[in-house]
Every structure is written in C-alpha cells, then in structure tokens.
Amino acid sequence: MEISIRNLVHLIVQLTRYEGEVRWDTTKPNGQPRRALDTSKAARLFDFRARTPLEEGLRGTIAWYEEIRRRRAVTCEDPVGETARKRG
C-alpha cells in the first residue's frame, strides 16, 4: 500500500491519540513524499504476502509499544519489586 508521509503521520497521530503539534521541517523539501514497498521479491523467493492492513498493523504495534512502556513504568516505580530483584 502506498501512503504519503503526511497521511501516515496523521494516521499515527490519530491512532496514538497524540494531542501535540506536528511540525514539518520545510527547509528539507527533498524528503521522501510517499512510502511504498515493493514486496514482489519476497513473494517470489519465499511466498510472502502481507495479510495485515496498514491501519490494523499500526494499531497492533502501538498497543504492543504502549504495553511495553506500561510494564517498564510499573517496574521503575515499584520499589518493592526493585528491592526484590536486587536481592534475588
């Protein structure tokens, strides 16, 4: 699936519920305006075909990332758990 970088950023902003400002560096206009992968070689060499739509894959990746951050925050804020690890 081909998507513009701007639309990809807006989709990620929406899915992550990001409320900050997105700023574009207009001094670097030579960036890649769109992203699309050619997966024909993967399909030919080992029969790979993406089955997950982009938005669904982003949702899963964001959920995974948020869970990892949550676990790390709990671990870092848990002095009893930290003490137990140091003894252990």
Secondary structure by P-SEA (a helix, b strand, c coil): ccccaaaaaaaaaaaacccbbbbbcccccccccbbbbcaaaaaaaccccccccaaaaaaaaaaaaaaaaaaaaaaaacaaaaaaaaac
